[in-house]
Amino acid sequence: MKSLELFHNLAIAIVAILVVGCNEANPKDNLPDISGKAGEIAIISTKAHWEAEPGNSIRTVLAAEFPYIPQREPLYRLFNVPFENFTQIFKVHRNLLHVNINDTCTLGMRVAHDIWAKPQTMLILSAPDEISASEFILSNGDKICKVFEEAERQRVINGAKQYCNTKLCSLVEQNYGGTPYFPFNYSLKKQNGNFIWISYETSFTNQGIFIYKVPYTGEEQFTPEYLTALRDAVLKENVPATSEGSYMITNPNLIPGFFKKTIGGRDIAEVRSLWDTHNDFMGGPFISDAFLSPDGKDIIIAEGFVYAPKYAKRDYLRQLEAILYSWHWEKK
């Protein structure tokens, strides 16, 4: 009963904060920065709910296997914070999922931002009982994932905007009419005609971005078969590996994931899979986005790949995805 009372009081406090925020001067400029690592979500709930079906449903949705990376990694790292332990150290966490199960609650969810820190995202799930909570979580899994995906992505984009490598952005913009926001630590590795290679490299990791274009001739170009064949041809010419006669290829043993999306007003054909090397032993995940230029004359391909043999790949790939999704056209 004590946990339920604390939980109920916390829910009322959150509602009060949101209502006040709508009617008074916004104090969010004074909030502290968020804590926690990228890809983490703090689940605020009773231990009993976390260990029962509501917790199982949350893990099914948010700790599912991240697709198209070589090792098994969950979408998010989850950890439970019981209500009585929800102190300031956890209130400033970047991602919060508040599970409110009480017989006075109405089934539903809503999102709040920057309650105790910035840029913070909090998803509040309410249900009258465990069964309805569990069913609601499973049936709204895509929406729940999207809330945290967009939050993590926007943090990367905002950081790239704030600490942008304007020289790189100008170079790409001059060649393609638009550009992503590149963080300051990215640099130009190669430019060859319509092909540009930009990368951020450390002693043990490499996050690379390829951008190239081809004339648009028809919708058949927006297929996984065409885009994969084009990718292999372009990378064979431009991306050598470490051994003589070796070069980057698309892994031939895995069927690529193919998705149609609309990002920032652009219709995108997205390919996700693993890259490999011909006559070498390197590999990793990649994401490739193809979209039309504003004049409809060219298909532009912007691709990010990760090489990090000693480390997990999920967060590196998410960072590249955010950079690619930040593509914006030159303002006339």
C-alpha positions in Angstrom: 0.0 0.0 0.0 2.9 2.4 0.8 4.4 1.9 -2.7 1.0 2.5 -4.3 0.5 5.7 -2.3 4.0 7.0 -3.2 3.3 6.1 -6.8 -0.1 7.9 -6.8 1.4 11.0 -5.2 4.2 11.0 -7.8 1.7 10.8 -10.6 -0.3 13.7 -9.1 3.0 15.7 -8.8 3.9 15.2 -12.4 0.4 16.3 -13.6 0.7 19.4 -11.4 4.1 20.2 -12.9 2.7 19.9 -16.4 -0.3 22.0 -15.7 1.7 24.8 -14.1 4.1 24.7 -17.0 1.2 25.5 -19.4 0.1 28.6 -17.4 3.2 30.1 -15.9 6.7 31.2 -17.1 8.7 28.2 -18.2 11.5 27.4 -15.7 13.1 24.8 -18.0 16.1 26.9 -18.8 17.3 26.3 -15.2 17.0 22.6 -15.3 20.2 20.5 -15.0 21.5 18.4 -17.8 20.4 14.8 -18.1 22.3 11.9 -16.8 22.7 8.3 -18.0 24.1 6.6 -21.0 22.6 6.6 -24.5 20.3 3.7 -24.9 19.3 3.5 -21.2 15.7 3.7 -19.9 14.9 3.9 -16.2 11.6 2.0 -15.5 9.8 3.6 -12.5 7.5 1.0 -11.1 7.0 -1.2 -8.1 9.3 -4.2 -7.9 6.3 -6.5 -8.0 5.0 -5.0 -11.3 8.5 -5.1 -12.8 8.9 -8.8 -12.0 5.4 -9.7 -13.2 3.6 -9.4 -16.6 3.9 -5.6 -17.0 7.7 -5.9 -16.7 7.8 -8.9 -19.0 5.9 -6.9 -21.6 8.2 -3.9 -21.3 11.2 -6.2 -21.8 9.5 -7.8 -24.8 9.1 -4.4 -26.4 12.1 -2.3 -25.3 14.7 -5.1 -24.8 14.0 -6.9 -28.0 17.1 -7.7 -30.1 18.5 -4.7 -32.1 18.2 -5.7 -35.8 21.0 -6.0 -38.4 24.1 -5.9 -36.1 26.5 -8.8 -35.8 26.2 -9.4 -32.0 23.1 -9.7 -29.9 22.3 -6.4 -28.3 18.9 -5.2 -26.9 17.2 -2.1 -28.2 17.6 -0.5 -24.8 19.3 -1.3 -21.5 16.5 -1.3 -18.9 16.7 -1.0 -15.2 14.0 -0.8 -12.5 13.7 2.0 -10.0 11.1 1.3 -7.3 9.1 4.4 -6.3 10.7 4.6 -2.9 14.1 4.8 -4.5 13.1 7.4 -7.1 15.4 10.2 -5.8 17.1 13.1 -7.5 19.8 10.9 -8.9 17.2 9.1 -11.0 14.9 12.0 -11.7 17.5 13.6 -14.0 17.9 10.4 -16.1 17.6 10.9 -19.9 14.8 8.4 -20.5 12.1 7.6 -17.9 9.2 5.1 -18.3 6.7 5.6 -15.4 4.3 2.7 -14.9 1.2 3.7 -13.0 -1.0 0.7 -12.2 -3.9 1.5 -9.9 -7.6 0.7 -9.9 -8.3 4.4 -10.1 -6.3 4.9 -13.3 -7.6 5.1 -16.9 -5.8 3.0 -19.5 -3.5 5.1 -21.7 -0.1 6.8 -22.1 1.3 10.2 -22.6 4.7 11.8 -23.1 6.3 14.6 -21.1 9.6 16.4 -21.7 12.1 18.1 -19.5 10.4 17.6 -16.2 13.5 17.3 -14.0 16.3 17.7 -16.5 16.9 18.5 -20.1 16.7 17.2 -22.7 14.6 14.5 -20.9 11.8 12.3 -22.2 9.3 10.6 -19.9 6.6 8.2 -21.0 3.8 7.8 -18.5 1.8 4.5 -18.7 -1.4 4.2 -16.7 -3.7 1.2 -16.3 -6.2 -0.1 -13.7 -4.6 -3.5 -13.4 -1.6 -5.7 -14.5 -3.4 -7.5 -17.2 -4.6 -4.4 -19.0 -1.2 -2.8 -18.5 0.6 -5.7 -20.1 -1.8 -6.0 -23.0 -1.6 -2.2 -23.6 2.2 -2.3 -23.7 2.4 -5.1 -26.2 -0.3 -3.6 -28.5 1.4 -0.2 -28.4 5.0 -1.5 -28.7 5.8 0.4 -31.9 4.6 3.7 -30.4 6.5 3.2 -27.2 9.7 2.4 -29.1 9.2 5.5 -31.3 9.0 7.8 -28.3 12.5 6.8 -27.1 14.0 6.4 -30.6 13.0 10.0 -31.5 14.3 11.3 -28.2 17.7 9.6 -28.6 18.0 10.7 -32.2 17.1 14.3 -31.5 19.8 14.5 -28.8 22.4 13.4 -31.3 21.1 15.9 -34.0 21.0 18.8 -31.5 24.6 18.0 -30.5 25.7 17.9 -34.1 24.0 21.2 -34.8 25.6 22.8 -31.8 29.1 21.6 -32.6 28.8 21.3 -36.3 31.7 20.9 -38.7 30.6 23.7 -41.0 33.4 23.1 -43.5 32.2 19.5 -44.1 28.5 20.6 -44.3 29.4 23.2 -46.9 31.4 20.7 -49.0 28.5 18.2 -49.1 25.9 21.0 -49.7 27.9 22.2 -52.7 27.9 18.8 -54.3 24.4 17.5 -53.4 22.3 20.6 -52.7 21.8 19.5 -49.0 23.8 18.0 -46.2 23.5 16.3 -42.8 24.8 18.0 -39.7 28.3 16.6 -39.1 29.7 16.8 -35.6 33.0 18.7 -35.3 35.1 15.5 -34.9 34.2 14.1 -38.3 36.6 14.7 -41.2 36.9 14.3 -44.9 38.6 11.0 -45.8 38.1 10.8 -49.6 36.4 12.7 -52.4 36.2 11.1 -55.9 33.8 12.6 -58.4 30.3 12.0 -57.1 31.6 10.0 -54.1 32.4 11.6 -50.7 33.7 9.6 -47.7 33.5 11.3 -44.3 34.6 9.5 -41.1 35.2 9.7 -37.3 38.0 7.4 -36.4 39.6 6.4 -33.0 42.2 3.8 -32.2 39.5 1.0 -32.1 36.4 2.4 -33.9 35.4 3.8 -37.2 32.1 5.5 -37.9 32.0 6.3 -41.6 29.6 8.1 -43.9 29.4 7.7 -47.7 27.5 10.0 -49.9 27.0 9.5 -53.7 24.5 10.0 -56.4 23.3 8.6 -59.7 20.8 9.9 -62.3 17.2 9.0 -61.6 15.6 6.9 -64.3 12.7 5.3 -62.6 11.1 3.8 -59.5 12.8 0.5 -60.1 15.9 2.1 -58.6 14.2 2.3 -55.2 14.4 -1.4 -54.6 16.8 -3.4 -52.4 18.2 -5.3 -55.3 19.1 -2.2 -57.3 20.4 -0.2 -54.3 22.5 -3.2 -53.0 24.1 -3.8 -56.5 24.8 0.0 -56.8 26.3 0.1 -53.4 28.6 -2.9 -54.1 29.8 -1.3 -57.4 30.5 2.1 -55.9 32.3 0.7 -52.8 34.4 -1.7 -54.9 35.8 1.3 -56.7 36.1 3.6 -53.7 36.5 1.7 -50.4 39.5 -0.6 -50.2 40.1 -2.8 -47.2 43.5 -3.6 -45.6 44.6 -6.5 -47.8 45.7 -6.1 -51.4 42.8 -6.5 -53.8 40.2 -6.3 -50.9 37.3 -3.9 -50.7 34.0 -3.4 -48.9 30.9 -5.4 -50.0 27.4 -6.1 -48.7 27.3 -9.3 -46.7 26.1 -11.9 -49.3 24.7 -14.3 -46.7 22.2 -12.0 -45.1 19.0 -10.7 -46.8 19.0 -6.9 -46.3 16.2 -5.2 -44.4 14.3 -2.7 -46.6 12.1 0.0 -45.4 10.2 2.9 -46.9 10.2 6.0 -44.6 9.4 9.7 -44.6 12.1 11.6 -42.6 12.2 15.4 -42.6 9.8 15.6 -45.5 12.0 13.3 -47.6 10.7 9.9 -48.9 13.5 7.5 -48.2 14.3 3.9 -49.3 16.3 2.5 -46.5 18.6 -0.6 -46.6 20.0 -2.1 -43.4 22.4 -5.0 -43.3 25.9 -6.0 -42.5 29.0 -5.0 -44.6 31.8 -7.4 -45.3 35.1 -7.3 -47.2 36.2 -9.2 -50.2 39.5 -11.0 -49.5 39.7 -9.6 -45.9 38.2 -10.1 -42.5 36.6 -6.8 -41.6 32.8 -6.2 -41.2 30.1 -4.5 -39.3 26.6 -3.0 -39.6 25.4 -0.3 -42.0 22.4 1.9 -42.8 21.8 3.3 -46.3 19.2 5.9 -47.2 18.3 6.7 -50.8 16.1 9.7 -51.8 15.4 12.0 -54.7 17.0 15.4 -55.1 14.6 18.3 -55.0 14.7 18.7 -58.8 14.0 14.9 -59.3 17.1 14.5 -61.4 19.2 12.4 -59.1 19.0 9.7 -56.5 21.2 10.6 -53.5 22.5 7.9 -51.3 23.7 8.7 -47.8 25.1 5.7 -45.8 26.7 5.2 -42.4 28.8 2.2 -41.4 30.4 1.0 -38.1 33.7 -0.8 -37.6 34.2 -1.5 -33.9 35.5 -5.1 -33.5 36.1 -4.7 -29.8 32.8 -3.0 -28.9 29.1 -3.3 -29.0 27.7 -1.6 -32.2 24.2 -0.4 -31.3 25.0 3.1 -30.0 27.5 3.8 -32.8 25.0 2.9 -35.4 22.3 5.0 -33.7 24.6 8.0 -33.8 25.1 7.5 -37.6 21.4 7.1 -38.2 20.7 10.4 -36.4 23.3 12.2 -38.5 21.8 10.8 -41.7 18.3 11.7 -40.7 19.4 15.3 -40.1 19.8 15.8 -43.8 18.4 19.2 -44.8 18.3 21.0 -48.1 20.2 24.2 -48.9 18.0 27.3 -48.2 17.6 29.5 -51.3 
